[in-house]
Amino acid sequence: MSRRCELTGKGPMSGNNVSHANNKTKRRFLPNLQDVSLQSEALGRTFKFRISNAALRSVDHRGGLDAYLAKAKDAELSPNALKVKKEIAKATAA
């Protein structure tokens, strides 16, 4: 399982640990990933995603999974999220 958010594409970043003596050693900053179930109003189903905490707040801010995926860029989404986005688009168009 990769350490990448399925909705935003956020992944590990690299940087330095800096000691009091200003010694620098490489480290990784990992995203805060959570396993969540999100409800789609258009489809009436729940979907499981592994998303960052920041993405979860963005989903709540935009008004749910359907509204978030409608505005999300296809390049940032995982294949699973892209499939859900197309299902939601098809359901809302009909």
Phi and psi in degrees as a GROMACS rama.xvg file:
@    title "Ramachandran Plot"
@    xaxis  label "Phi"
@    yaxis  label "Psi"
@TYPE xy
-79.414  155.706  SER-2
-91.7229  65.1034  ARG-3
-138.87  135.552  ARG-4
-69.9976  134.076  CYS-5
-74.9603  -21.6064  GLU-6
-100.686  -36.307  LEU-7
-105.051  -17.192  THR-8
78.884  8.38013  GLY-9
-67.3046  131.488  LYS-10
-131.599  -171.832  GLY-11
-64.6018  144.368  PRO-12
-118.222  158.519  MET-13
-113.954  155.8  SER-14
-166.711  -157.4  GLY-15
-124.344  142.423  ASN-16
-83.106  129.834  ASN-17
-117.317  117.42  VAL-18
-81.6826  173.816  SER-19
-61.8544  -30.6153  HIS-20
-84.9094  8.48229  ALA-21
66.6664  25.5628  ASN-22
-77.8686  138.609  ASN-23
-116.29  128.412  LYS-24
-129.166  144.686  THR-25
-66.645  146.698  LYS-26
-150.459  168.604  ARG-27
-116.84  138.452  ARG-28
-102.422  111.632  PHE-29
-93.6657  143.318  LEU-30
-69.915  152.283  PRO-31
-83.6844  85.9828  ASN-32
-89.2064  140.17  LEU-33
-131.65  145.168  GLN-34
-88.6172  116.271  ASP-35
-130.81  156.215  VAL-36
-110.277  123.404  SER-37
-114.058  139.347  LEU-38
-93.4834  134.084  GLN-39
-101.77  123.153  SER-40
-72.7557  -35.4882  GLU-41
-68.0654  -37.3568  ALA-42
-97.43  -20.7461  LEU-43
71.2377  26.9957  GLY-44
-128.792  163.965  ARG-45
-106.492  148.123  THR-46
-127.5  140.439  PHE-47
-95.7867  131.372  LYS-48
-133.544  157.42  PHE-49
-112.237  99.5957  ARG-50
-125.627  160.837  ILE-51
-76.4986  159.897  SER-52
-63.3804  -36.1933  ASN-53
-64.3778  -38.3183  ALA-54
-67.4402  -36.3405  ALA-55
-63.4193  -40.7226  LEU-56
-66.0087  -36.2931  ARG-57
-66.8834  -38.7868  SER-58
-62.6068  -44.0906  VAL-59
-64.483  -39.4519  ASP-60
-66.3194  -38.4946  HIS-61
-81.4947  -9.58226  ARG-62
100.688  26.374  GLY-63
116.829  174.594  GLY-64
-64.0581  -42.0373  LEU-65
-61.4865  -46.3968  ASP-66
-67.5723  -36.9189  ALA-67
-65.8066  -47.7883  TYR-68
-68.6287  -27.8305  LEU-69
-63.7765  -34.6446  ALA-70
-96.2753  -10.1971  LYS-71
-72.5402  146.418  ALA-72
-78.7909  139.111  LYS-73
-63.9231  -30.9586  ASP-74
-67.1998  -28.7787  ALA-75
-83.3289  -22.6946  GLU-76
-80.6358  149.494  LEU-77
-75.0696  164.092  SER-78
-57.4711  -36.7134  PRO-79
-65.0456  -45.6448  ASN-80
-68.0092  -34.4702  ALA-81
-66.0008  -37.8634  LEU-82
-64.1644  -42.0185  LYS-83
-65.4274  -39.8121  VAL-84
-60.9298  -42.1604  LYS-85
-68.4048  -37.1446  LYS-86
-62.8831  -42.8515  GLU-87
-66.6879  -40.8633  ILE-88
-62.9371  -39.2089  ALA-89
-67.2656  -40.6191  LYS-90
-68.7825  -36.9888  ALA-91
-76.2803  -28.287  THR-92
-72.2475  -30.7034  ALA-93
